[in-house]
Amino acid sequence: MNNTSAQKINYQKQLDTILTNVSSSKSSLLLHACCGPCSSYVLEYLYKYFDITILYYNPNIYPPEEYQRRLAELKKLYETFPPALEGKVNVIELDYNPDDFYNAVGTRENPELAKEPEKGERCRRCYEFRLKRAFEYAAQHQFDYFCTTLSISPFKDAEKLNIIGEQLEREALTKYKANTTVYLPNQPKKIPHWLPSDFKKKGGFKRSLEISAEYGMYRQDYCGCIYSKNNKNSAIIEE
């Protein structure tokens, strides 16, 4: 994707502008989340503006025990976290099929991607893979907006995330407009909007650390996939 036009975009400012213009009746937001710590501040920040449903779709996480641990921590937090309780937030878990992830990132065909540091092409493909599934779910269930918590991490590329989200909305809207006069099975009645964000801004990442400490949450020390885990271990050995 060509990102030259987006290099100087302040996504956090875009989000703040949207929040100042949301109606008193809350719009629905499907929020893709990778774990409890990353979603904590994001939920605290957004729950007053949206009716939020958390989507846990992360076939990239390795091993399965780690996947289950992160999901359990996410659900545990929302049982006691005031914004989750007040916002009546619920968690939707989609299928966990790691082969879908490996097929999406193409590391079997391009083994050099396995050794890339974070924010490279492998990660971009992973962002796109998970956001596409989130968008499809949001469209199928008539959400007004969709977004992800991933941009809260300093190790994630907020620019790439936002470009992908914007493109998913734009391409779907183009197809929708082209077929408004033709009946298509399962065609959504509306296209969910991408909610721009860079949640690490305005002290967001720091606040997520504070909430994690307050609630005694498990914070993983690698992104999630086997490649990030292996690369982390290799760096420790080299040191």
FIKEBA-630368 format. One line per 8 residues: number of its first residue (from 1); their letters; for each residue x, y, z of N, C-alpha, C, O. Coordinates in nm, 3 decimals. Layout:
% FIKEBA-630368
NUM = a = X,Y,Z,X,Y,Z,X,Y,Z,X,Y,Z | ... $
***
This chain:
% FIKEBA-630368
1 = mnntsaqk = 0.084,-0.120,0.000,0.000,0.000,0.000,0.088,0.125,0.000,0.192,0.127,0.066 | 0.048,0.228,-0.072,0.122,0.352,-0.075,0.083,0.437,0.043,-0.033,0.477,0.055 | 0.178,0.467,0.133,0.146,0.541,0.253,0.208,0.680,0.256,0.208,0.745,0.360 | 0.260,0.726,0.141,0.326,0.855,0.142,0.231,0.968,0.180,0.273,1.065,0.243 | 0.105,0.956,0.141,0.009,1.062,0.169,-0.035,1.064,0.314,-0.098,1.160,0.358 | -0.004,0.957,0.389,-0.051,0.948,0.528,0.059,0.973,0.629,0.034,0.961,0.749 | 0.180,1.008,0.585,0.294,1.016,0.675,0.276,1.118,0.786,0.325,1.097,0.897 | 0.207,1.229,0.758,0.196,1.335,0.857,0.058,1.342,0.919,0.025,1.440,0.987 $
9 = inyqkqld = -0.021,1.242,0.897,-0.157,1.243,0.954,-0.152,1.217,1.104,-0.085,1.123,1.149 | -0.222,1.298,1.179,-0.234,1.280,1.324,-0.364,1.204,1.349,-0.471,1.264,1.357 | -0.353,1.073,1.362,-0.473,0.990,1.376,-0.542,1.013,1.510,-0.664,1.002,1.520 | -0.464,1.044,1.612,-0.525,1.071,1.741,-0.610,1.198,1.735,-0.718,1.204,1.795 | -0.563,1.297,1.663,-0.640,1.420,1.646,-0.768,1.393,1.568,-0.873,1.449,1.598 | -0.758,1.307,1.468,-0.879,1.268,1.392,-0.981,1.204,1.484,-1.101,1.233,1.475 | -0.935,1.115,1.573,-1.025,1.049,1.665,-1.090,1.149,1.759,-1.211,1.143,1.782 | -1.012,1.241,1.813,-1.068,1.341,1.904,-1.175,1.425,1.836,-1.274,1.462,1.898 $
17 = tiltnvss = -1.155,1.455,1.708,-1.254,1.531,1.633,-1.384,1.453,1.619,-1.493,1.508,1.634 | -1.371,1.323,1.591,-1.490,1.238,1.581,-1.564,1.233,1.714,-1.687,1.240,1.718 | -1.490,1.220,1.822,-1.553,1.209,1.954,-1.628,1.335,1.994,-1.729,1.328,2.064 | -1.580,1.450,1.948,-1.650,1.575,1.981,-1.779,1.590,1.902,-1.863,1.675,1.934 | -1.795,1.509,1.799,-1.913,1.521,1.712,-2.009,1.403,1.721,-2.110,1.400,1.650 | -1.978,1.305,1.808,-2.069,1.191,1.818,-2.198,1.235,1.883,-2.199,1.325,1.967 | -2.305,1.171,1.844,-2.437,1.208,1.896,-2.454,1.160,2.039,-2.379,1.075,2.087 | -2.555,1.214,2.106,-2.583,1.175,2.244,-2.625,1.029,2.253,-2.600,0.963,2.354 $
25 = sksslllh = -2.687,0.977,2.148,-2.720,0.835,2.144,-2.598,0.760,2.091,-2.554,0.786,1.979 | -2.544,0.670,2.168,-2.417,0.607,2.137,-2.422,0.524,2.009,-2.518,0.452,1.982 | -2.315,0.537,1.930,-2.297,0.450,1.815,-2.235,0.320,1.862,-2.173,0.314,1.968 | -2.252,0.215,1.782,-2.194,0.085,1.819,-2.054,0.072,1.760,-2.028,0.113,1.647 | -1.963,0.016,1.840,-1.824,0.000,1.800,-1.779,-0.144,1.823,-1.793,-0.198,1.933 | -1.727,-0.205,1.718,-1.662,-0.335,1.731,-1.514,-0.309,1.748,-1.448,-0.258,1.657 | -1.461,-0.345,1.864,-1.322,-0.316,1.898,-1.242,-0.446,1.901,-1.255,-0.525,1.994 | -1.159,-0.466,1.800,-1.070,-0.582,1.801,-0.966,-0.563,1.911,-0.906,-0.456,1.923 $
33 = accgpcss = -0.945,-0.666,1.992,-0.850,-0.657,2.103,-0.757,-0.777,2.102,-0.799,-0.889,2.075 | -0.631,-0.750,2.131,-0.531,-0.857,2.133,-0.510,-0.913,2.272,-0.465,-1.027,2.287 | -0.543,-0.835,2.376,-0.521,-0.880,2.514,-0.587,-0.781,2.610,-0.636,-0.676,2.569 | -0.588,-0.816,2.738,-0.646,-0.730,2.839,-0.572,-0.600,2.861,-0.633,-0.493,2.859 | -0.439,-0.605,2.881,-0.365,-0.481,2.906,-0.382,-0.376,2.796,-0.400,-0.258,2.825 | -0.376,-0.418,2.671,-0.388,-0.322,2.561,-0.528,-0.265,2.549,-0.545,-0.151,2.506 | -0.628,-0.342,2.586,-0.766,-0.294,2.572,-0.811,-0.211,2.691,-0.913,-0.142,2.683 | -0.738,-0.216,2.803,-0.783,-0.150,2.926,-0.799,0.001,2.908,-0.907,0.056,2.931 $
41 = yvleylyk = -0.692,0.067,2.867,-0.701,0.212,2.849,-0.795,0.249,2.736,-0.870,0.346,2.746 | -0.793,0.172,2.629,-0.878,0.202,2.513,-1.025,0.200,2.555,-1.103,0.287,2.516 | -1.061,0.101,2.633,-1.199,0.093,2.680,-1.231,0.210,2.773,-1.337,0.270,2.764 | -1.138,0.240,2.863,-1.157,0.352,2.955,-1.178,0.482,2.878,-1.255,0.569,2.920 | -1.109,0.495,2.768,-1.113,0.616,2.686,-1.241,0.628,2.604,-1.293,0.738,2.585 | -1.293,0.516,2.556,-1.401,0.519,2.457,-1.540,0.483,2.510,-1.640,0.511,2.443 | -1.549,0.422,2.628,-1.678,0.362,2.664,-1.790,0.465,2.681,-1.907,0.430,2.668 | -1.756,0.591,2.709,-1.859,0.694,2.726,-1.916,0.741,2.592,-2.021,0.806,2.587 $
49 = yfditily = -1.847,0.706,2.484,-1.888,0.754,2.352,-1.956,0.646,2.267,-2.033,0.678,2.176 | -1.928,0.518,2.297,-1.977,0.410,2.212,-2.032,0.294,2.295,-1.994,0.273,2.410 | -2.123,0.219,2.234,-2.160,0.088,2.285,-2.060,-0.010,2.226,-2.059,-0.035,2.106 | -1.975,-0.065,2.313,-1.858,-0.140,2.265,-1.875,-0.290,2.281,-1.918,-0.340,2.385 | -1.840,-0.361,2.176,-1.826,-0.506,2.179,-1.681,-0.538,2.147,-1.627,-0.491,2.047 | -1.620,-0.619,2.231,-1.481,-0.660,2.212,-1.477,-0.784,2.123,-1.548,-0.881,2.148 | -1.394,-0.780,2.021,-1.374,-0.895,1.933,-1.234,-0.951,1.957,-1.133,-0.885,1.932 | -1.230,-1.073,2.006,-1.101,-1.140,2.029,-1.079,-1.236,1.913,-1.129,-1.349,1.911 $
57 = ynpniypp = -1.002,-1.190,1.816,-0.968,-1.271,1.700,-0.818,-1.262,1.677,-0.769,-1.165,1.620 | -0.745,-1.364,1.722,-0.599,-1.358,1.721,-0.538,-1.497,1.695,-0.472,-1.553,1.783 | -0.559,-1.552,1.575,-0.500,-1.683,1.543,-0.349,-1.679,1.533,-0.284,-1.783,1.520 | -0.291,-1.560,1.540,-0.146,-1.545,1.536,-0.079,-1.585,1.666,0.041,-1.614,1.666 | -0.152,-1.589,1.776,-0.090,-1.610,1.906,-0.042,-1.754,1.922,-0.113,-1.850,1.892 | 0.081,-1.766,1.970,0.147,-1.897,1.987,0.212,-1.900,2.125,0.269,-1.800,2.170 | 0.204,-2.016,2.193,0.129,-2.138,2.161,-0.017,-2.125,2.205,-0.057,-2.021,2.256 | -0.098,-2.231,2.185,-0.239,-2.224,2.224,-0.260,-2.187,2.371,-0.358,-2.121,2.406 $
65 = eeyqrrla = -0.168,-2.231,2.457,-0.180,-2.199,2.600,-0.170,-2.048,2.623,-0.237,-1.992,2.710 | -0.085,-1.984,2.544,-0.071,-1.838,2.555,-0.198,-1.769,2.506,-0.243,-1.670,2.565 | -0.255,-1.821,2.400,-0.380,-1.768,2.347,-0.489,-1.772,2.454,-0.559,-1.673,2.476 | -0.502,-1.886,2.520,-0.606,-1.902,2.622,-0.578,-1.815,2.744,-0.671,-1.763,2.806 | -0.452,-1.798,2.778,-0.418,-1.716,2.894,-0.455,-1.570,2.870,-0.509,-1.504,2.958 | -0.426,-1.521,2.750,-0.460,-1.382,2.719,-0.611,-1.361,2.715,-0.661,-1.258,2.761 | -0.683,-1.458,2.661,-0.829,-1.448,2.658,-0.885,-1.449,2.799,-0.977,-1.373,2.830 | -0.832,-1.535,2.885,-0.879,-1.543,3.024,-0.854,-1.412,3.098,-0.939,-1.366,3.174 $
73 = elkklyet = -0.737,-1.350,3.075,-0.706,-1.223,3.139,-0.799,-1.113,3.091,-0.840,-1.027,3.169 | -0.832,-1.117,2.964,-0.924,-1.018,2.907,-1.061,-1.029,2.973,-1.118,-0.929,3.016 | -1.113,-1.150,2.982,-1.245,-1.171,3.043,-1.242,-1.139,3.192,-1.338,-1.084,3.246 | -1.132,-1.173,3.259,-1.120,-1.147,3.402,-1.123,-0.998,3.431,-1.188,-0.954,3.526 | -1.053,-0.920,3.350,-1.051,-0.775,3.369,-1.192,-0.718,3.357,-1.232,-0.634,3.437 | -1.267,-0.764,3.257,-1.397,-0.705,3.230,-1.503,-0.745,3.332,-1.614,-0.691,3.331 | -1.469,-0.837,3.420,-1.561,-0.874,3.527,-1.556,-0.774,3.643,-1.647,-0.769,3.725 | -1.447,-0.694,3.648,-1.431,-0.600,3.760,-1.398,-0.458,3.717,-1.408,-0.366,3.798 $
81 = fppalegk = -1.361,-0.436,3.592,-1.317,-0.306,3.544,-1.439,-0.214,3.528,-1.527,-0.244,3.448 | -1.446,-0.103,3.603,-1.565,-0.016,3.600,-1.612,0.026,3.461,-1.732,0.019,3.434 | -1.523,0.070,3.372,-1.571,0.107,3.237,-1.640,-0.008,3.164,-1.737,0.013,3.091 | -1.590,-0.130,3.185,-1.651,-0.246,3.120,-1.788,-0.275,3.181,-1.883,-0.308,3.109 | -1.797,-0.262,3.312,-1.924,-0.289,3.379,-2.028,-0.182,3.345,-2.143,-0.213,3.314 | -1.986,-0.056,3.350,-2.078,0.053,3.320,-2.121,0.051,3.174,-2.235,0.080,3.141 | -2.027,0.016,3.088,-2.058,0.011,2.946,-2.122,-0.118,2.900,-2.157,-0.133,2.784 | -2.136,-0.212,2.993,-2.195,-0.343,2.962,-2.124,-0.409,2.843,-2.187,-0.461,2.751 $
89 = vnvieldy = -1.991,-0.404,2.848,-1.910,-0.456,2.739,-1.909,-0.608,2.742,-1.894,-0.669,2.848 | -1.925,-0.668,2.626,-1.914,-0.814,2.619,-1.802,-0.852,2.523,-1.760,-0.772,2.440 | -1.755,-0.976,2.535,-1.642,-1.025,2.457,-1.689,-1.134,2.360,-1.754,-1.231,2.401 | -1.658,-1.117,2.233,-1.688,-1.216,2.131,-1.556,-1.282,2.089,-1.462,-1.214,2.050 | -1.552,-1.414,2.097,-1.433,-1.487,2.053,-1.463,-1.558,1.921,-1.561,-1.633,1.911 | -1.380,-1.534,1.822,-1.394,-1.605,1.695,-1.297,-1.723,1.691,-1.221,-1.745,1.785 | -1.301,-1.798,1.581,-1.227,-1.922,1.572,-1.075,-1.900,1.583,-1.021,-1.800,1.537 | -1.011,-1.998,1.645,-0.865,-1.997,1.660,-0.807,-2.104,1.570,-0.806,-2.222,1.605 $
97 = npddfyna = -0.760,-2.062,1.453,-0.700,-2.155,1.356,-0.567,-2.097,1.311,-0.563,-2.017,1.218 | -0.457,-2.136,1.375,-0.325,-2.080,1.343,-0.287,-2.091,1.196,-0.214,-2.006,1.146 | -0.336,-2.194,1.127,-0.302,-2.207,0.985,-0.353,-2.086,0.905,-0.291,-2.048,0.805 | -0.462,-2.027,0.947,-0.512,-1.908,0.879,-0.410,-1.796,0.887,-0.389,-1.721,0.791 | -0.347,-1.784,1.003,-0.244,-1.682,1.022,-0.122,-1.708,0.934,-0.074,-1.618,0.866 | -0.073,-1.834,0.935,0.047,-1.866,0.856,0.021,-1.846,0.707,0.109,-1.800,0.634 | -0.098,-1.880,0.663,-0.133,-1.858,0.522,-0.138,-1.709,0.489,-0.100,-1.668,0.380 | -0.186,-1.631,0.583,-0.201,-1.487,0.559,-0.068,-1.414,0.552,-0.050,-1.326,0.468 $
105 = vgtrenpe = 0.026,-1.451,0.639,0.154,-1.378,0.641,0.255,-1.434,0.542,0.352,-1.367,0.508 | 0.233,-1.558,0.494,0.316,-1.613,0.389,0.458,-1.646,0.427,0.547,-1.642,0.342 | 0.482,-1.679,0.552,0.618,-1.709,0.596,0.668,-1.844,0.544,0.789,-1.867,0.537 | 0.577,-1.931,0.507,0.619,-2.059,0.451,0.675,-2.039,0.310,0.773,-2.104,0.272 | 0.612,-1.950,0.234,0.659,-1.921,0.098,0.775,-1.822,0.099,0.861,-1.825,0.011 | 0.777,-1.736,0.199,0.882,-1.635,0.211,0.945,-1.643,0.350,0.916,-1.560,0.436 | 1.030,-1.741,0.372,1.087,-1.765,0.506,1.166,-1.648,0.563,1.186,-1.640,0.684 | 1.211,-1.557,0.477,1.286,-1.442,0.527,1.200,-1.351,0.614,1.251,-1.277,0.698 $
113 = lakepekg = 1.067,-1.358,0.594,0.977,-1.276,0.674,0.976,-1.319,0.820,0.942,-1.240,0.909 | 1.012,-1.444,0.846,1.008,-1.496,0.983,1.108,-1.425,1.074,1.087,-1.419,1.195 | 1.215,-1.371,1.016,1.319,-1.308,1.097,1.310,-1.156,1.098,1.395,-1.089,1.155 | 1.207,-1.104,1.037,1.188,-0.959,1.037,1.163,-0.906,1.177,1.098,-0.974,1.257 | 1.212,-0.788,1.210,1.172,-0.723,1.335,1.028,-0.677,1.324,0.971,-0.675,1.214 | 0.968,-0.642,1.436,0.829,-0.596,1.433,0.816,-0.469,1.350,0.911,-0.393,1.335 | 0.696,-0.448,1.297,0.658,-0.335,1.212,0.693,-0.356,1.066,0.675,-0.265,0.985 | 0.745,-0.474,1.030,0.780,-0.503,0.891,0.661,-0.555,0.811,0.545,-0.540,0.851 $
121 = ercrrcye = 0.692,-0.618,0.698,0.588,-0.667,0.608,0.508,-0.781,0.671,0.386,-0.789,0.652 | 0.575,-0.869,0.746,0.502,-0.978,0.811,0.394,-0.922,0.904,0.280,-0.969,0.904 | 0.431,-0.821,0.981,0.335,-0.761,1.073,0.222,-0.690,0.997,0.106,-0.696,1.038 | 0.258,-0.623,0.888,0.155,-0.555,0.811,0.051,-0.655,0.760,-0.069,-0.629,0.765 | 0.098,-0.768,0.712,0.006,-0.872,0.664,-0.081,-0.925,0.778,-0.199,-0.955,0.758 | -0.023,-0.936,0.895,-0.099,-0.983,1.011,-0.205,-0.881,1.051,-0.319,-0.918,1.081 | -0.168,-0.752,1.050,-0.268,-0.647,1.078,-0.385,-0.660,0.981,-0.501,-0.662,1.022 | -0.352,-0.669,0.852,-0.454,-0.673,0.749,-0.544,-0.795,0.763,-0.666,-0.786,0.747 $
129 = frlkrafe = -0.484,-0.907,0.794,-0.557,-1.033,0.811,-0.659,-1.023,0.924,-0.774,-1.063,0.907 | -0.619,-0.971,1.037,-0.710,-0.963,1.151,-0.812,-0.851,1.136,-0.929,-0.866,1.174 | -0.769,-0.738,1.082,-0.863,-0.628,1.063,-0.969,-0.661,0.958,-1.084,-0.618,0.971 | -0.931,-0.736,0.857,-1.030,-0.776,0.756,-1.139,-0.861,0.819,-1.257,-0.844,0.789 | -1.099,-0.952,0.907,-1.199,-1.037,0.974,-1.286,-0.952,1.066,-1.406,-0.975,1.076 | -1.225,-0.856,1.134,-1.302,-0.767,1.222,-1.402,-0.685,1.141,-1.517,-0.668,1.182 | -1.358,-0.635,1.026,-1.447,-0.557,0.941,-1.564,-0.643,0.893,-1.679,-0.598,0.895 | -1.535,-0.765,0.850,-1.641,-0.853,0.802,-1.744,-0.878,0.913,-1.865,-0.878,0.887 $
137 = yaaqhqfd = -1.696,-0.900,1.034,-1.789,-0.924,1.146,-1.871,-0.797,1.173,-1.992,-0.804,1.195 | -1.805,-0.682,1.171,-1.874,-0.556,1.195,-1.982,-0.531,1.091,-2.091,-0.483,1.123 | -1.952,-0.562,0.965,-2.049,-0.542,0.857,-2.166,-0.639,0.871,-2.282,-0.601,0.855 | -2.135,-0.765,0.902,-2.239,-0.866,0.914,-2.335,-0.835,1.027,-2.454,-0.868,1.019 | -2.284,-0.771,1.134,-2.367,-0.746,1.252,-2.404,-0.599,1.267,-2.446,-0.555,1.374 | -2.387,-0.523,1.160,-2.438,-0.386,1.151,-2.382,-0.291,1.257,-2.456,-0.211,1.315 | -2.252,-0.300,1.282,-2.188,-0.203,1.371,-2.168,-0.072,1.296,-2.154,-0.070,1.174 | -2.167,0.037,1.371,-2.143,0.168,1.310,-1.995,0.192,1.283,-1.958,0.252,1.182 $
145 = yfcttlsi = -1.910,0.143,1.373,-1.766,0.163,1.362,-1.692,0.033,1.393,-1.745,-0.056,1.459 | -1.568,0.026,1.345,-1.478,-0.082,1.386,-1.340,-0.022,1.407,-1.305,0.079,1.347 | -1.262,-0.089,1.494,-1.130,-0.037,1.530,-1.051,-0.150,1.594,-1.101,-0.261,1.609 | -0.926,-0.121,1.633,-0.842,-0.219,1.703,-0.763,-0.150,1.813,-0.734,-0.031,1.804 | -0.729,-0.226,1.914,-0.647,-0.173,2.024,-0.498,-0.176,1.989,-0.417,-0.123,2.066 | -0.461,-0.234,1.878,-0.319,-0.259,1.848,-0.233,-0.133,1.848,-0.115,-0.138,1.881 | -0.292,-0.019,1.811,-0.210,0.102,1.800,-0.162,0.155,1.934,-0.085,0.251,1.938 | -0.206,0.097,2.044,-0.159,0.143,2.174,-0.015,0.099,2.201,0.053,0.157,2.285 $
153 = spfkdaek = 0.030,-0.004,2.130,0.164,-0.057,2.154,0.270,0.024,2.079,0.251,0.055,1.961 | 0.381,0.057,2.145,0.491,0.125,2.076,0.555,0.037,1.969,0.629,0.086,1.884 | 0.527,-0.094,1.973,0.585,-0.188,1.878,0.496,-0.212,1.756,0.530,-0.291,1.668 | 0.382,-0.143,1.751,0.291,-0.157,1.638,0.292,-0.028,1.554,0.308,0.081,1.608 | 0.276,-0.043,1.425,0.279,0.069,1.333,0.138,0.126,1.316,0.057,0.072,1.241 | 0.110,0.236,1.385,-0.024,0.295,1.381,-0.060,0.342,1.241,-0.176,0.336,1.201 | 0.038,0.390,1.167,0.012,0.437,1.031,-0.039,0.324,0.943,-0.138,0.339,0.872 | 0.029,0.209,0.948,-0.014,0.095,0.867,-0.151,0.047,0.910,-0.234,0.013,0.825 $
161 = lniigeql = -0.177,0.044,1.039,-0.307,0.000,1.088,-0.419,0.089,1.034,-0.521,0.039,0.988 | -0.398,0.219,1.039,-0.501,0.311,0.994,-0.520,0.308,0.843,-0.633,0.319,0.794 | -0.413,0.292,0.770,-0.425,0.281,0.624,-0.507,0.158,0.587,-0.592,0.164,0.498 | -0.482,0.046,0.655,-0.557,-0.077,0.628,-0.704,-0.059,0.661,-0.791,-0.094,0.582 | -0.732,-0.003,0.779,-0.871,0.017,0.820,-0.946,0.108,0.723,-1.060,0.080,0.686 | -0.881,0.216,0.683,-0.944,0.309,0.589,-0.970,0.243,0.455,-1.074,0.265,0.393 | -0.875,0.162,0.410,-0.891,0.097,0.280,-1.003,-0.006,0.283,-1.077,-0.019,0.185 | -1.016,-0.080,0.392,-1.124,-0.177,0.404,-1.260,-0.108,0.392,-1.349,-0.155,0.321 $
169 = erealtky = -1.274,0.004,0.462,-1.400,0.079,0.455,-1.423,0.133,0.314,-1.533,0.121,0.260 | -1.320,0.192,0.255,-1.334,0.254,0.124,-1.369,0.152,0.015,-1.458,0.177,-0.067 | -1.300,0.039,0.014,-1.326,-0.063,-0.088,-1.466,-0.122,-0.073,-1.534,-0.145,-0.173 | -1.508,-0.145,0.052,-1.642,-0.200,0.075,-1.750,-0.100,0.034,-1.853,-0.138,-0.023 | -1.726,0.027,0.062,-1.824,0.129,0.026,-1.837,0.140,-0.125,-1.948,0.158,-0.176 | -1.727,0.130,-0.197,-1.730,0.135,-0.343,-1.811,0.019,-0.400,-1.894,0.039,-0.489 | -1.787,-0.101,-0.348,-1.862,-0.219,-0.393,-2.010,-0.206,-0.357,-2.097,-0.244,-0.436 | -2.037,-0.154,-0.238,-2.175,-0.141,-0.192,-2.253,-0.046,-0.282,-2.366,-0.076,-0.322 $
177 = kanttvyl = -2.192,0.069,-0.314,-2.259,0.167,-0.399,-2.283,0.112,-0.539,-2.384,0.143,-0.603 | -2.191,0.030,-0.586,-2.204,-0.027,-0.721,-2.314,-0.131,-0.730,-2.363,-0.161,-0.838 | -2.353,-0.187,-0.614,-2.451,-0.296,-0.615,-2.582,-0.261,-0.543,-2.660,-0.350,-0.509 | -2.605,-0.133,-0.521,-2.726,-0.093,-0.448,-2.854,-0.128,-0.522,-2.960,-0.143,-0.461 | -2.846,-0.141,-0.653,-2.966,-0.173,-0.731,-2.976,-0.321,-0.763,-3.068,-0.364,-0.834 | -2.881,-0.399,-0.710,-2.879,-0.543,-0.738,-2.887,-0.617,-0.606,-2.817,-0.583,-0.511 | -2.973,-0.718,-0.600,-2.983,-0.798,-0.479,-2.866,-0.895,-0.469,-2.841,-0.974,-0.559 | -2.795,-0.886,-0.359,-2.685,-0.977,-0.333,-2.706,-1.043,-0.197,-2.728,-0.972,-0.099 $
185 = pnqpkkip = -2.700,-1.175,-0.188,-2.716,-1.242,-0.059,-2.611,-1.194,0.041,-2.494,-1.177,0.006 | -2.652,-1.171,0.163,-2.564,-1.131,0.272,-2.502,-0.993,0.253,-2.405,-0.959,0.322 | -2.554,-0.914,0.162,-2.501,-0.779,0.145,-2.542,-0.695,0.265,-2.660,-0.690,0.299 | -2.446,-0.628,0.332,-2.480,-0.549,0.451,-2.566,-0.429,0.415,-2.560,-0.378,0.303 | -2.646,-0.385,0.511,-2.732,-0.269,0.488,-2.654,-0.140,0.499,-2.697,-0.036,0.448 | -2.540,-0.145,0.565,-2.454,-0.027,0.576,-2.310,-0.073,0.594,-2.284,-0.188,0.631 | -2.217,0.017,0.569,-2.075,-0.013,0.580,-2.022,0.050,0.709,-2.037,0.170,0.727 | -1.961,-0.028,0.797,-1.906,0.030,0.921,-1.789,0.122,0.890,-1.709,0.096,0.801 $
193 = hwlpsdfk = -1.782,0.230,0.965,-1.674,0.327,0.948,-1.551,0.283,1.027,-1.563,0.229,1.137 | -1.436,0.307,0.972,-1.311,0.286,1.046,-1.294,0.400,1.145,-1.310,0.517,1.109 | -1.262,0.368,1.270,-1.237,0.468,1.373,-1.087,0.490,1.382,-1.016,0.405,1.436 | -1.035,0.602,1.331,-0.891,0.625,1.332,-0.838,0.637,1.475,-0.910,0.682,1.564 | -0.714,0.596,1.494,-0.661,0.601,1.630,-0.510,0.587,1.631,-0.450,0.531,1.540 | -0.451,0.638,1.737,-0.314,0.607,1.775,-0.315,0.613,1.926,-0.272,0.711,1.987 | -0.364,0.505,1.986,-0.396,0.506,2.128,-0.277,0.523,2.221,-0.294,0.549,2.340 | -0.155,0.507,2.169,-0.038,0.528,2.253,-0.018,0.676,2.286,0.051,0.710,2.382 $
201 = kkggfkrs = -0.079,0.764,2.207,-0.068,0.908,2.228,-0.143,0.949,2.354,-0.223,0.874,2.410 | -0.116,1.070,2.398,-0.181,1.127,2.516,-0.161,1.040,2.640,-0.248,1.034,2.727 | -0.045,0.972,2.647,-0.015,0.890,2.763,-0.091,0.761,2.768,-0.102,0.700,2.874 | -0.146,0.716,2.654,-0.229,0.595,2.654,-0.154,0.470,2.694,-0.205,0.390,2.772 | -0.034,0.451,2.640,0.043,0.332,2.675,0.080,0.332,2.823,0.070,0.230,2.890 | 0.122,0.448,2.873,0.156,0.459,3.015,0.035,0.427,3.102,0.048,0.359,3.204 | -0.081,0.476,3.062,-0.202,0.449,3.140,-0.236,0.300,3.139,-0.284,0.247,3.240 | -0.212,0.233,3.028,-0.238,0.088,3.022,-0.147,0.013,3.118,-0.188,-0.087,3.177 $
209 = leisaeyg = -0.024,0.061,3.136,0.067,0.001,3.233,0.015,0.020,3.376,0.024,-0.071,3.458 | -0.038,0.138,3.403,-0.091,0.167,3.536,-0.211,0.078,3.568,-0.222,0.025,3.678 | -0.301,0.063,3.471,-0.419,-0.021,3.493,-0.377,-0.166,3.512,-0.432,-0.236,3.597 | -0.281,-0.212,3.434,-0.232,-0.350,3.446,-0.177,-0.376,3.586,-0.202,-0.481,3.645 | -0.101,-0.280,3.638,-0.044,-0.295,3.772,-0.154,-0.292,3.878,-0.151,-0.370,3.974 | -0.250,-0.204,3.860,-0.360,-0.191,3.957,-0.441,-0.319,3.967,-0.485,-0.356,4.076 | -0.462,-0.387,3.854,-0.545,-0.507,3.852,-0.463,-0.636,3.851,-0.518,-0.744,3.836 | -0.332,-0.624,3.867,-0.246,-0.742,3.872,-0.254,-0.826,3.747,-0.256,-0.949,3.755 $
217 = myrqdycg = -0.258,-0.762,3.632,-0.277,-0.833,3.507,-0.148,-0.893,3.453,-0.040,-0.838,3.473 | -0.163,-1.002,3.387,-0.051,-1.065,3.316,-0.020,-0.983,3.191,-0.108,-0.961,3.108 | 0.106,-0.939,3.179,0.151,-0.867,3.059,0.253,-0.953,2.986,0.361,-0.980,3.039 | 0.221,-0.995,2.867,0.310,-1.079,2.788,0.436,-1.002,2.748,0.434,-0.879,2.739 | 0.545,-1.074,2.723,0.670,-1.008,2.687,0.706,-1.027,2.540,0.821,-1.005,2.501 | 0.609,-1.067,2.459,0.628,-1.072,2.314,0.492,-1.050,2.248,0.388,-1.069,2.311 | 0.494,-1.010,2.122,0.371,-0.970,2.054,0.266,-1.080,2.057,0.151,-1.056,2.096 | 0.304,-1.199,2.016,0.207,-1.307,2.016,0.243,-1.422,1.926,0.223,-1.538,1.963 $
225 = ciysknnk = 0.296,-1.395,1.807,0.324,-1.503,1.713,0.456,-1.573,1.747,0.537,-1.521,1.824 | 0.475,-1.688,1.689,0.596,-1.765,1.715,0.721,-1.691,1.668,0.830,-1.710,1.723 | 0.706,-1.608,1.566,0.822,-1.535,1.514,0.866,-1.425,1.611,0.986,-1.407,1.633 | 0.772,-1.354,1.667,0.808,-1.252,1.765,0.866,-1.316,1.891,0.956,-1.261,1.954 | 0.816,-1.433,1.927,0.870,-1.505,2.042,1.012,-1.552,2.015,1.100,-1.537,2.100 | 1.035,-1.610,1.897,1.169,-1.657,1.862,1.268,-1.543,1.849,1.382,-1.554,1.894 | 1.225,-1.434,1.789,1.314,-1.318,1.773,1.350,-1.257,1.907,1.463,-1.211,1.926 | 1.255,-1.256,2.000,1.283,-1.205,2.134,1.386,-1.293,2.203,1.480,-1.242,2.265 $
233 = nsaiiee = 1.369,-1.424,2.193,1.462,-1.517,2.256,1.601,-1.507,2.195,1.702,-1.518,2.265 | 1.607,-1.487,2.063,1.736,-1.474,1.995,1.809,-1.349,2.042,1.931,-1.349,2.060 | 1.732,-1.241,2.062,1.794,-1.117,2.108,1.852,-1.131,2.248,1.956,-1.075,2.280 | 1.781,-1.208,2.332,1.828,-1.231,2.469,1.959,-1.312,2.467,2.052,-1.283,2.543 | 1.964,-1.413,2.381,2.083,-1.497,2.371,2.203,-1.415,2.322,2.314,-1.430,2.374 | 2.181,-1.328,2.223,2.289,-1.246,2.168,2.343,-1.148,2.271,2.463,-1.121,2.274 | 2.256,-1.096,2.355,2.299,-1.005,2.459,2.386,-1.075,2.563,2.432,-1.012,2.658 $
***
